Amino acid sequence: MIPFLDLKAQYDQIKPEIDAAVARVVSSGHFVLGPEVRAFEGRFAEYCRTSHCLAVNSGTSALHLALLAAGIGLGDEVITVSMTFVATTAAILYSGAKPVFVDVDPVTWTMDPDLIEAAVTPRTKAILPVHLHGLMAEMDPIMSIARRHGLVVIEDAAQAHGAEYRGRRAGSIGDLGCFSFYPGKNLGAFGEGGAVVTDRPELARRVSLLRDWGQETKYNHIIAGYNYRMDEIQSAILNVKLDYIESWTESRRSLAERYNGLLSELAFACPQPPRHSRHVYHVYSVRLQRRDDALTLLRDAGIGAGIHYPIPVHLQKAYAELGYTAGDLPVTENLANEFLSLPIYPELLPDRAAAVVSTLRDAGALLPTEAASNRAQHSQSFITRSCNRRAS
Ligand SMILES: *Cc1c(COP(=O)(O)O)cnc(C)c1O
């Protein structure tokens, strides 16, 4: 048995510290937006290298408030991607704006900057790239297009705590950056949590008001807000975990290197972070044509594998009214059919990663075909090189 994720293993490692932090909050009698939250905000802003951090009750709330703080609402359009968790799209709809999808790049799997300009209309107000699986979108071209057209950039960094692009941290390049601390994320609370980071004081102030009923002082509501506050217990837990995030991230990165090396023998298409990016491997996905067979095979062998994500947002029934159909975003749709996520978490032992790969290798009937088809794909320009190489 190799689970896809093992949250208990992480808790076991740091149990005394976590238990003490929780006990401290319980006996303090202060449960919402108190000293633990303020301490966490200061430390997480520093971690992201931004001047402000506002902690909220989920990543979805972070996205919603970032959009509202940037003045986005009814009648506006926000350019984003469909290869993401639905929350990205949902938050845009909560704000009253319309999501406009562009396809992703076939190598990085993040927003294809070459497609953005054609999607800009007079109603476009923002670009919302997603740092999928822990790899940052190509922020330089995204920022220059945004500046040229006067658009706000909001980073969905829910999967990318500590990821870097040309030496700059996730969340710090756009006007606002949004994080999730859902338990399975790289930095996870013991419940729901999220944060908005920004360098702009006026945006920070708006997020701060909006998350707490628009109160400037108690019962003095200067704008219509929300109850999106973070709990003290969650902040206390995050304060403990923040001390470990860098070493956990390095463990994820070395596991990914190990997978890349092992899978290159099988000619699998692996993640290809550009040299200027620090991938934090929230998810480790490979692409393969006989994905569903491989998924069944791994699950039969007791290995937790997953798909992130099997149905792109634009083809979800819930968002049919946006008017997209199959074929509109071909790269996204191919990825949804070919993605296979293998177990990756700091506590996963390297020999377990090797066991995952040998299970795939032993599937004799499956893999020769797969290797051949991947080799065939390599000869086409739009697909990747082998696993132990990187995109330039
Ligand atoms: C997890 C996630 C969210 C939503 O965060 P929650 O804390 O679950 O609300 C948004 N975007 C992406 C890309 C995510 O992975």
The ligand as a Tripos MOL2 file, in Angstrom:
@<TRIPOS>MOLECULE
LIG
   15    15     1     0     0
SMALL
NO_CHARGES

@<TRIPOS>ATOM
      1 C1         -7.1020   24.1750   -3.7210 C.3       1 LIG1
      2 C2         -7.2210   25.1630   -4.8380 C.ar      1 LIG1
      3 C3         -8.0700   26.2790   -4.7600 C.ar      1 LIG1
      4 C4         -9.0810   26.4760   -3.6710 C.3       1 LIG1
      5 O1         -8.5890   26.4930   -2.3960 O.3       1 LIG1
      6 P1         -9.5700   26.0860   -1.1740 P.3       1 LIG1
      7 O2         -8.7540   26.4090    0.0170 O.co2     1 LIG1
      8 O3         -9.8880   24.6460   -1.3200 O.co2     1 LIG1
      9 O4        -10.7870   26.9420   -1.2730 O.co2     1 LIG1
     10 C5         -8.0280   27.2030   -5.7810 C.ar      1 LIG1
     11 N1         -7.2290   27.0260   -6.8480 N.ar      1 LIG1
     12 C6         -6.4330   25.9560   -6.9870 C.ar      1 LIG1
     13 C7         -5.5550   25.8440   -8.1860 C.3       1 LIG1
     14 C8         -6.4190   24.9760   -5.9900 C.ar      1 LIG1
     15 O5         -5.6190   23.9010   -6.1480 O.3       1 LIG1
@<TRIPOS>BOND
     1     1     2 1
     2     2     3 ar
     3     2    14 ar
     4     3     4 1
     5     3    10 ar
     6     4     5 1
     7     5     6 1
     8     6     7 2
     9     6     8 1
    10     6     9 1
    11    10    11 ar
    12    11    12 ar
    13    12    13 1
    14    12    14 ar
    15    14    15 1
@<TRIPOS>SUBSTRUCTURE
     1 LIG1         1 GROUP 0 **** ****
